Amino acid sequence: MKLFIVLFALCSVLSGCATFDPHGVISRRVGNAAPASGKLDAAARAEAFDFVWTTINTGYLDPAFKGVDWKAVGERYRPLALDAADDGAFWKQLDHMTGELRDAHTRVESPQRYAEIRAQAGISLSVLLVELDGLLLVERVGSGSEAWLAGLRPGARVLRIADEPALGWWRRTVNAAREGSTPLSRQRYANGALNTGKAGEAVAIEFERPDGSRVATKIARNKVSGKPGVLALKLSSGLGYLRFSSFDESIRSETLKALEGLRDTQGIVLDLRDNGGGSTFFARAFAEQFVTGKHEVARINTRSGKPVTLFFGMLDLIKPEFILDGPEKPLNQPLVILMNSASSSASELTATALQSLGRAHIIGDTSCGCLLGYLGYAKVPGGGALAYSEIGFTFSDGRRIEGIGLMPDEAVRPSAADLASGRDTQFEAAVAWLSREK
């Protein structure tokens, strides 16, 4: 470790790590602290803006910027950002500028949000909404939240939000959201706008229960944990069920151990609904547990067309081939993967890889269509953080999931009645398929 520190320091002095760390995997994580005052002056705003625009200009995966005139985007957003009413609006303008690339992975986080990400915590109402059949409905509610205590349940119809007709509020918020990889991304951002705010800040919500009774209440945003979790069950049917919230390296060992505990089941339901992805290395290690032999399932694209390296090219972090190399004793039982529109990134990578090998049956909704990769946040002058896509995936059958989504083998979408009754039709379809296969 001491030798590494000395080499890094020496390289930084002599060459800016151009050969030691050509992709800035290490150097992007140092420096650029927030000002002592906590507020950005005009010079600090300009420095932050230029850092974001220039970093994307030189490092973004697609040098053609997906057909977007990136120079014109910068010229349009520069006055909007520099003249923003406050720092919160400034960071929001930077994020909207990156949204012009229609890429959910490329984004700017404010200093406050970046601190929450690092602490694996946040502020939330713990409510997710969805528009179905012209109605705005509660899709999910965090158990133990104030929203749950107030009586909000999946399937409830939301009538008003902040004294505004709920459906109008929702559509206005969706339209105002930054762009993402697909239109589905903007709905996720609208839910983010509902949930994000200051701790203790209350939102007026009027809703109608499935029985027709109406409730007008206020619900406060509260601190919530964002730490990833794992749930593994052996069901009475002889099937196994595994769900984990993200491909976070902190739970890799726990997840693989839980999967191993399902080895003696007759089939496995892998629930990747709402799994927002994470580590490509974790995704590979997980998918390999279901594979016999060695298979190249995708090619990894970079801007230069070369691998991502460290230590003067001696260490390949990301190789051009995405290969699954199965263990000596793989899991061979039938496998169903549940997906929804919030399944993204590493969860899409895992599911597509296993589907392409004929190893998994996919049930649910089309996924997010958010399958690119970045090499870690770059610290932005002023204390914010920038993620920008540096890795793309082209599968062996020619498919690209980014901007399109993974199509399920069996499309099952919950209805308003399903939400209201608490019925999980996607899980039911998984059990039915496995019962036929086992």
Residue pairs with C-beta under 8 A, 6 or more apart in sequence:
7 20
8 17
8 20
8 21
8 26
11 17
11 19
11 20
11 21
12 27
16 27
17 24
17 26
17 27
19 312
19 313
20 310
20 311
20 312
21 27
21 310
22 309
23 59
23 308
23 309
23 317
23 375
23 390
24 59
24 375
24 378
25 308
25 310
25 317
25 375
25 376
26 310
28 375
28 376
28 377
28 378
28 379
29 376
29 377
29 378
29 379
30 379
31 379
32 51
32 379
32 380
32 381
32 382
32 383
33 379
33 383
34 111
34 382
34 383
35 41
35 44
35 382
35 383
39 87
40 48
40 87
40 90
40 382
42 82
44 381
44 382
45 81
45 82
45 84
45 90
45 382
46 82
47 381
47 382
48 90
48 94
48 380
48 381
48 382
48 384
49 77
49 78
49 81
49 82
49 94
51 380
51 381
51 386
52 94
52 97
52 98
52 108
52 380
52 386
53 70
53 74
53 78
53 97
55 378
55 386
55 388
56 70
56 98
56 101
56 106
56 386
56 388
57 70
57 74
59 303
59 388
59 390
60 70
60 101
60 106
60 303
60 388
60 389
60 390
61 301
61 302
61 303
61 372
61 389
61 390
61 391
61 392
62 303
62 389
62 392
63 303
65 101
66 101
66 102
66 103
68 100
68 101
68 102
70 101
73 97
73 100
74 97
77 93
77 94
77 96
77 97
80 93
81 90
81 93
81 94
81 97
82 90
84 90
84 92
84 93
87 110
88 110
91 108
91 109
91 110
91 111
91 384
92 110
94 108
94 380
94 384
95 107
95 108
95 109
95 178
96 178
97 108
98 106
98 107
98 108
98 178
98 386
98 388
99 106
99 107
99 178
99 179
99 180
100 179
101 179
101 389
102 179
102 180
102 181
102 403
103 180
103 181
103 372
103 389
103 402
104 180
104 181
104 185
104 344
104 368
104 370
105 181
105 345
105 370
105 372
105 373
105 374
105 387
105 388
105 389
106 372
106 374
106 387
106 388
106 389
107 178
107 386
107 387
108 380
108 384
108 385
108 386
109 117
109 377
109 384
109 385
109 386
109 387
110 384
111 382
111 383
111 384
114 377
114 383
114 384
114 385
116 122
116 123
116 226
117 226
117 377
117 385
119 226
120 225
120 226
120 227
120 228
121 223
121 224
121 225
121 226
121 227
122 196
122 223
122 224
122 226
123 195
123 196
123 197
123 198
123 199
123 221
123 222
123 223
123 224
124 142
124 145
124 195
124 196
124 221
124 222
124 224
125 145
125 146
125 147
125 194
125 195
125 203
125 219
125 220
125 221
126 141
126 142
126 145
126 146
126 147
126 148
126 195
126 222
126 224
127 138
127 140
127 141
127 142
127 145
127 147
127 152
127 194
127 195
127 219
128 138
128 139
128 140
128 141
128 191
129 136
129 137
129 138
129 139
129 158
129 170
129 190
129 191
129 194
130 136
130 137
130 139
130 187
131 137
131 167
131 170
131 171
131 187
132 415
132 416
132 419
133 416
134 167
135 157
135 167
135 416
136 157
136 158
136 166
136 167
136 170
137 154
137 155
137 156
137 157
137 158
137 416
137 419
138 152
138 153
138 154
138 155
138 156
138 158
138 207
138 419
139 154
139 419
140 154
141 147
141 148
141 152
141 153
141 154
142 148
142 224
145 222
145 224
146 219
146 220
146 222
147 219
150 205
150 215
150 217
150 219
151 209
151 215
151 217
152 205
152 207
152 219
153 209
153 210
154 419
154 420
154 422
155 210
155 416
155 417
155 418
155 419
155 420
155 421
155 422
156 207
156 208
156 209
156 210
156 420
157 207
157 208
158 166
158 205
158 206
158 207
159 165
159 166
159 206
159 207
159 208
159 214
160 166
160 169
160 204
160 205
160 206
160 216
161 169
161 170
161 194
161 203
161 204
161 205
162 169
162 203
162 204
163 204
166 206
170 190
173 190
173 193
173 194
174 186
174 187
174 189
174 190
175 186
177 186
177 189
177 190
177 193
178 186
178 189
179 185
179 186
180 186
180 188
180 189
180 370
181 368
181 369
181 370
181 372
181 402
181 403
182 368
182 369
182 370
182 403
182 404
182 405
184 341
184 368
184 369
184 405
185 368
185 370
187 341
188 341
188 342
188 368
194 203
195 221
196 221
197 203
197 221
198 221
199 220
199 221
199 222
199 223
200 220
200 221
200 222
201 220
201 221
202 218
202 219
202 220
202 221
203 218
203 219
203 220
203 221
204 216
204 217
204 218
205 216
205 217
205 218
205 219
206 214
206 215
206 216
206 217
207 214
207 215
208 214
208 215
209 215
210 420
210 421
227 250
228 244
228 245
228 246
228 248
228 250
228 251
228 278
229 244
229 245
229 251
230 242
230 243
230 244
230 245
230 251
230 254
230 255
230 258
231 241
231 242
231 243
231 244
232 240
232 241
232 242
232 243
232 258
232 259
232 261
232 262
233 240
233 241
233 242
234 240
234 241
234 261
234 262
234 265
235 241
235 265
237 266
237 431
237 435
238 265
238 266
238 267
238 438
239 265
239 266
239 267
239 268
239 269
239 431
239 434
239 438
240 262
240 265
240 267
240 268
240 269
241 268
241 269
241 271
242 255
242 258
242 259
242 262
242 268
242 269
242 270
242 271
243 270
243 271
243 272
243 273
244 251
244 255
244 258
244 275
245 274
245 275
245 276
246 275
246 276
246 277
246 278
246 346
247 275
247 277
247 278
247 279
247 282
247 283
247 286
247 345
247 346
247 347
247 350
248 278
248 279
248 282
249 278
249 279
249 281
249 282
252 279
252 282
252 285
252 286
255 282
255 286
256 285
256 286
256 289
259 286
259 289
259 331
262 268
262 331
263 331
265 333
266 333
266 334
266 434
266 438
267 333
267 334
267 335
267 336
267 434
267 437
267 438
268 331
268 333
268 334
268 335
268 336
269 336
269 338
269 427
269 430
269 431
269 434
270 335
270 336
270 337
270 338
270 360
271 338
271 427
272 337
272 338
272 339
272 343
272 347
272 350
272 351
273 338
273 339
273 340
273 342
273 343
273 364
273 426
274 340
274 342
274 343
275 342
275 343
275 344
275 346
275 347
276 342
276 344
276 345
276 347
277 283
277 344
277 345
277 346
277 347
277 348
277 349
277 370
278 345
278 346
279 346
280 318
280 346
280 349
280 373
280 391
282 346
283 346
283 347
283 349
283 350
283 353
284 322
284 324
286 350
287 324
287 349
287 350
287 353
287 354
288 324
288 325
288 326
288 327
288 330
289 326
289 327
289 330
289 331
290 326
290 330
290 331
290 335
290 354
290 359
290 360
291 324
291 325
291 326
291 330
291 354
291 357
291 359
292 326
292 330
292 332
293 325
293 326
294 323
294 324
294 325
294 326
295 323
295 324
295 325
295 357
296 321
296 322
296 323
296 396
297 322
297 323
297 324
297 352
297 353
297 356
297 357
297 395
297 396
298 321
298 322
298 349
298 352
298 353
298 393
298 394
298 395
298 396
299 320
299 321
299 322
299 393
299 394
299 396
300 318
300 319
300 320
300 321
300 322
300 391
300 392
300 393
301 391
301 392
301 393
301 394
302 308
302 318
302 390
302 391
302 392
303 390
307 316
307 317
307 318
307 319
307 320
308 316
308 317
308 318
308 375
308 390
308 391
309 315
309 316
309 317
310 317
317 375
318 375
318 391
322 349
322 353
322 393
324 353
324 357
333 438
334 361
334 433
334 434
334 437
334 438
335 354
335 359
335 360
335 361
336 360
336 361
336 362
336 363
336 430
336 433
336 434
337 350
337 351
337 354
337 355
337 360
337 361
337 362
337 363
338 363
338 364
338 426
338 427
338 430
339 347
339 348
339 351
339 362
339 363
339 364
339 365
339 366
339 367
339 406
339 408
340 364
340 365
340 367
340 426
341 365
341 366
341 367
341 368
341 405
342 368
343 351
343 364
343 367
343 368
343 406
344 367
344 368
344 369
344 370
344 371
345 368
345 370
345 371
345 372
345 373
347 367
348 367
348 368
348 369
348 370
348 371
348 401
348 405
348 406
349 371
349 393
349 401
351 360
351 362
351 367
351 406
352 371
352 395
352 399
352 401
352 406
353 395
354 360
355 361
355 362
355 406
355 409
356 395
356 396
356 397
356 399
361 409
361 410
361 433
361 437
362 406
362 407
362 408
362 409
362 410
363 408
363 409
363 410
363 412
363 426
363 429
363 430
363 433
364 408
364 411
364 412
364 413
364 426
365 408
365 411
365 412
365 413
366 405
366 406
366 407
366 408
366 411
367 401
367 405
367 406
368 405
369 401
369 402
369 403
369 404
369 405
369 406
370 402
371 393
371 400
371 401
371 402
372 389
372 391
372 392
372 393
372 402
373 389
373 390
373 391
373 392
373 393
374 387
374 388
374 389
374 390
374 391
375 390
375 391
376 387
377 385
377 386
377 387
378 385
378 386
378 387
378 388
379 385
380 386
392 400
392 402
393 400
393 401
393 402
394 400
395 401
410 429
410 433
412 425
412 426
412 429
414 423
414 424
414 425
414 426
415 425
417 423
418 424
418 425
